[in-house]
Amino acid sequence: MLQLRPNCECCDKDLPPESAEARICSFECTFCSPCADTVLKGHFPNCGGELVARPRRPASKLLKFPASTERVLKEHGCAKAA
C-alpha cells in the first residue's frame, strides 16, 4: 500500500493525501509538481524512474488506512541532485 508521504522531498511543501500536485517514483519518493516538472524534469536521478501523479486515497479509506506522517527531505534539496 502506498505510504502517501506528507511532503515534497525537495522543497518540503505539504502534500496532503488529497493533493493533485503530488508526484511519485516507483520507490515512492514524493515531490510537488513544480519541483518534479522544473527541477527534476520528470525523472528522479536516484532511481532513474519517471515521476507520475500520486493516486489519491478516498477520504473514507484514510480512516482505516491513514497516510504517512513521516516527513522525508533531501539534505540539500533536489537542486544538488539534478
C-alpha positions as CSV (number, residue, x, y, z in Angstrom):
1,M,0.0,0.0,0.0
2,L,1.3,3.5,-0.8
3,Q,2.6,5.5,2.1
4,L,1.2,8.8,0.8
5,R,4.1,10.8,2.2
6,P,3.2,14.2,3.6
7,N,5.7,16.5,1.9
8,C,7.8,17.3,-1.2
9,E,11.3,15.9,-0.7
10,C,12.8,18.9,-2.5
11,C,11.1,21.9,-1.0
12,D,9.2,20.4,2.0
13,K,5.8,21.7,0.6
14,D,2.9,20.0,2.4
15,L,1.2,17.3,0.2
16,P,-1.9,16.1,1.9
17,P,-3.4,12.8,0.8
18,E,-5.9,14.5,-1.4
19,S,-3.3,16.7,-3.2
20,A,-3.4,16.6,-7.0
21,E,0.1,18.1,-7.0
22,A,1.9,15.1,-5.6
23,R,4.2,13.1,-7.9
24,I,6.0,9.8,-7.0
25,C,8.5,7.4,-8.5
26,S,8.4,3.6,-8.3
27,F,10.1,3.8,-4.8
28,E,7.5,6.3,-3.6
29,C,9.9,9.3,-3.5
30,T,7.4,12.1,-3.3
31,F,7.6,15.6,-4.9
32,C,5.3,18.5,-5.6
33,S,4.5,19.1,-9.3
34,P,6.6,22.3,-9.6
35,C,9.8,20.5,-8.3
36,A,9.0,17.4,-10.4
37,D,8.5,19.4,-13.6
38,T,11.1,22.1,-13.3
39,V,14.0,20.9,-11.0
40,L,13.8,17.2,-11.8
41,K,12.4,17.4,-15.3
42,G,10.0,14.5,-14.8
43,H,12.7,11.9,-13.7
44,F,14.3,11.2,-10.3
45,P,18.1,10.9,-10.6
46,N,18.5,8.4,-7.7
47,C,16.5,5.6,-9.3
48,G,16.2,7.0,-12.8
49,G,12.4,6.4,-12.7
50,E,9.8,8.6,-14.1
51,L,7.6,10.8,-11.8
52,V,3.9,10.2,-12.1
53,A,0.8,11.6,-10.4
54,R,0.3,10.0,-7.0
55,P,-3.0,8.3,-6.6
56,R,-5.4,9.8,-4.1
57,R,-6.9,7.6,-1.5
58,P,-10.6,8.2,-0.9
59,A,-11.3,10.0,2.4
60,S,-13.4,7.1,3.6
61,K,-10.4,4.8,3.3
62,L,-8.0,7.2,5.1
63,L,-9.6,6.4,8.4
64,K,-8.6,2.8,8.2
65,F,-5.5,3.2,6.0
66,P,-4.0,6.6,7.1
67,A,-1.3,8.5,5.1
68,S,2.2,8.5,6.5
69,T,3.2,11.4,8.8
70,E,7.0,10.8,8.4
71,R,8.5,13.7,6.5
72,V,11.4,12.9,4.1
73,L,13.6,15.8,2.9
74,K,16.7,15.7,0.8
75,E,19.6,17.2,2.8
76,H,20.5,19.8,0.1
77,G,17.2,19.8,-1.7
78,C,16.9,18.5,-5.2
79,A,18.8,21.2,-7.0
80,K,22.0,19.3,-6.0
81,A,20.6,16.0,-7.3
82,A,19.5,17.4,-10.7
